[in-house]
Amino acid sequence: MGLAPTGFIVAVIVLLLFSAIRILREYERGVVFMLGRFWRVKGPGLVIIIPGIQQMVKVDLRTIVMDVPPQDVISRDNVSVKVNAVLYFRVIDAQRAIIQVEDYFAATSQLAQTTLRSVLGKHELDEMLAERDKLNADIQHILDTATDAWGIKVSSVEIKHVDIDATMVRAIARQAEAERERRAKVIHAEGELQAAEKLVQAAEQMSKSPQALQLRFLSTLSGIASERTSTIVFPLPMDLLTPFLEKKAQ
């Protein structure tokens, strides 16, 4: 009869020992509360908790990859787009992550969504498409500052996709085509201007030397003669004959 109570006591002691022992991995920390008050952060390794008096909450210190769901954003130039992103963050202070916020994962997710809409709404569509690195840095800085009180470090934010309505895609394509045509016309006009300037310089240079003008005329005749034409009618400038007539008059 005396063995039964003894066995029961031993079983209770073993059960208490098992419930008191905790093993935390290298990337885990345990926030220990004693009678409801914060006591200390323990781990990694073997941790002993007094059952009924102490409670422990595990916190993972590894980097968490959070997918921010697509958000409806209206840009500064009144274009409606859907934008999603990916967020990289980790807990650097287990005590604040448990005490300062109820659910740091959910809180960070909601904050990331609202910040994404707020920041992108201040920029035009062209900036969203061409300046993603700058926008990523702005969002990361805002989130990192806001989550610092929760013991969280936001290391990176990457905008993944900017989805645009099909009508807007066609409008952007027309805009890009018009821009290419404008640049082509500007380049052509600049080429014509440079060519005209060179022709003026050449004309001024030839006007200083009649012999050069004659050589240019003969060169032009030689070029025309090499073409497959049956009849060539070419006006003969009197300026070319003047030196010969003056020489004959002498």
C-alpha positions in Angstrom: 0.0 0.0 0.0 2.9 2.4 0.7 4.4 1.9 -2.7 1.4 3.4 -4.5 1.8 6.9 -3.0 5.5 6.8 -3.5 5.1 5.8 -7.1 2.6 8.6 -7.6 5.0 11.2 -6.1 7.8 10.0 -8.3 5.6 10.2 -11.3 4.6 13.8 -10.4 8.3 14.7 -9.8 9.3 13.3 -13.2 6.4 15.1 -14.9 7.4 18.4 -13.3 11.0 17.9 -14.4 10.0 17.2 -18.0 7.7 20.3 -18.0 10.5 22.4 -16.4 13.1 21.6 -19.0 13.2 23.6 -22.3 15.8 23.3 -25.0 16.3 26.3 -27.3 18.1 26.2 -30.6 20.9 28.6 -31.5 18.5 30.9 -33.4 15.8 30.9 -30.6 15.4 32.9 -27.4 13.0 32.5 -24.6 11.3 35.5 -23.0 10.6 34.3 -19.4 7.9 35.8 -17.2 7.7 35.1 -13.5 4.2 35.5 -12.0 3.2 37.6 -15.0 6.2 40.0 -14.8 9.1 40.0 -17.2 12.1 38.3 -15.7 14.8 37.7 -18.3 15.6 36.5 -21.8 17.2 33.0 -21.9 18.8 30.8 -24.4 20.1 29.2 -26.5 20.6 25.7 -24.9 19.1 24.1 -21.8 16.6 26.3 -19.9 14.8 25.3 -16.7 11.4 26.9 -16.0 9.6 26.6 -12.7 6.2 25.2 -13.6 3.2 27.2 -12.5 5.4 30.2 -11.6 7.3 30.9 -14.7 6.2 31.0 -18.3 8.3 31.2 -21.4 7.6 32.5 -24.9 9.9 31.4 -27.8 11.1 34.0 -30.3 12.7 33.1 -33.6 15.7 35.4 -34.4 16.1 34.3 -38.0 15.4 36.6 -40.9 11.7 36.3 -41.9 10.6 36.7 -45.5 7.2 38.2 -45.7 5.2 38.5 -48.9 3.2 41.7 -48.9 -0.1 41.1 -50.8 -1.0 43.2 -53.8 -2.1 46.7 -52.9 -4.3 49.1 -54.9 -2.3 52.3 -55.3 -3.4 55.5 -57.1 -0.2 57.3 -58.3 0.3 61.0 -58.1 -0.7 61.3 -61.8 -4.0 59.4 -61.1 -3.1 56.0 -62.5 -4.5 53.0 -60.7 -2.0 50.1 -60.3 -1.6 47.0 -58.2 1.7 46.7 -56.4 3.1 43.8 -54.3 6.4 43.5 -52.5 8.6 41.2 -50.4 9.8 42.2 -47.0 12.9 40.9 -45.1 13.1 41.5 -41.4 14.2 39.8 -38.1 13.8 40.2 -34.4 16.8 41.8 -32.7 15.3 42.4 -29.3 13.1 39.4 -28.1 11.9 41.3 -25.0 10.4 44.2 -26.9 9.0 42.0 -29.7 6.9 40.2 -27.1 6.1 43.0 -24.7 5.7 46.0 -26.9 3.3 44.5 -29.5 0.7 41.8 -29.4 1.7 40.0 -32.6 4.8 41.5 -34.2 4.4 39.5 -37.4 0.9 40.7 -38.1 1.7 44.2 -37.0 4.7 44.3 -39.4 2.6 43.0 -42.2 -0.1 45.6 -41.8 2.4 48.4 -41.4 4.2 47.2 -44.6 0.9 47.3 -46.6 -0.1 50.8 -45.4 3.4 52.2 -46.0 3.6 50.7 -49.5 0.4 52.5 -50.4 1.4 55.7 -48.8 4.9 56.0 -50.3 4.0 54.9 -53.9 0.9 57.2 -53.9 3.3 60.1 -53.7 5.1 59.2 -57.0 4.1 59.1 -60.6 3.8 55.9 -62.6 7.0 56.5 -64.5 8.9 56.8 -61.2 7.3 53.5 -60.0 8.6 51.7 -63.1 12.0 53.4 -63.4 13.1 54.2 -59.8 12.4 51.1 -57.9 15.7 51.1 -56.0 14.9 54.6 -54.6 11.4 53.6 -53.6 12.6 50.4 -52.0 15.1 52.4 -49.9 12.4 54.9 -48.9 9.9 52.1 -47.8 12.7 50.2 -46.0 13.7 53.3 -44.0 10.2 54.1 -43.0 9.4 50.6 -41.8 12.7 50.2 -40.0 12.1 53.4 -38.1 8.5 52.5 -37.2 9.3 48.9 -36.1 12.4 49.8 -34.0 10.2 50.2 -30.9 9.1 46.6 -31.4 12.7 45.3 -31.5 12.5 44.5 -35.2 15.1 45.3 -37.9 13.8 45.7 -41.5 16.8 44.8 -43.6 15.3 45.1 -47.1 12.2 45.8 -49.1 11.8 44.8 -52.8 8.9 45.8 -55.0 8.1 42.7 -57.1 5.4 43.7 -59.6 3.6 46.8 -60.7 0.5 45.6 -62.6 -1.1 48.2 -64.9 -4.5 48.1 -66.6 -4.5 47.0 -70.3 -5.8 50.3 -71.4 -3.0 52.1 -69.6 -0.5 49.7 -71.1 -1.6 50.7 -74.6 -1.5 54.4 -73.7 2.1 54.0 -72.4 3.1 52.2 -75.6 1.7 55.1 -77.7 3.5 57.6 -75.4 6.8 55.7 -75.8 6.3 55.5 -79.6 5.7 59.3 -79.8 8.7 59.9 -77.6 10.9 57.8 -80.0 9.5 59.7 -83.0 10.3 63.0 -81.3 13.8 62.0 -80.6 14.3 60.8 -84.2 13.1 64.2 -85.5 15.3 66.1 -83.1 18.3 64.0 -84.1 17.5 64.5 -87.8 17.1 68.3 -87.4 20.4 68.5 -85.5 22.1 66.5 -88.3 20.7 68.9 -90.9 21.9 71.9 -88.9 25.4 70.5 -88.6 25.4 69.7 -92.4 24.3 73.3 -93.2 27.0 74.8 -91.0 29.6 72.7 -92.7 28.3 73.7 -96.2 28.5 77.3 -95.2 32.1 76.9 -94.0 33.0 75.1 -97.3 31.4 77.8 -99.4 33.2 80.5 -97.5 36.5 78.6 -98.0 35.9 78.1 -101.7 35.0 81.7 -102.3 38.5 82.7 -101.2 40.0 80.5 -104.0 38.5 80.4 -107.5 40.9 77.4 -108.3 39.3 75.4 -105.5 35.8 76.1 -107.0 37.0 74.9 -110.4 38.4 71.7 -108.9 35.1 71.1 -107.1 33.2 71.7 -110.3 35.4 69.2 -112.2 35.1 66.7 -109.5 31.3 67.0 -109.7 31.4 66.4 -113.5 33.6 63.4 -113.0 31.1 61.9 -110.5 28.2 62.5 -112.8 30.1 61.0 -115.8 30.6 57.8 -113.9 26.8 57.2 -113.7 24.9 55.3 -116.3 23.2 58.2 -118.1 22.8 58.8 -121.8 22.6 62.5 -121.8 24.0 65.0 -119.2 23.0 68.6 -119.3 25.0 70.7 -116.9 25.2 74.5 -116.7 28.6 76.0 -117.1 29.2 78.8 -114.6 30.9 81.8 -116.1 33.1 82.1 -113.0 35.0 79.1 -114.3 35.8 80.7 -117.6 36.8 84.1 -116.2 40.4 83.1 -115.4 40.9 81.7 -118.9 39.3 84.7 -120.6 41.5 87.1 -118.6 44.6 85.1 -119.5 43.6 85.3 -123.2 42.9 89.0 -123.0 46.4 89.6 -121.8 
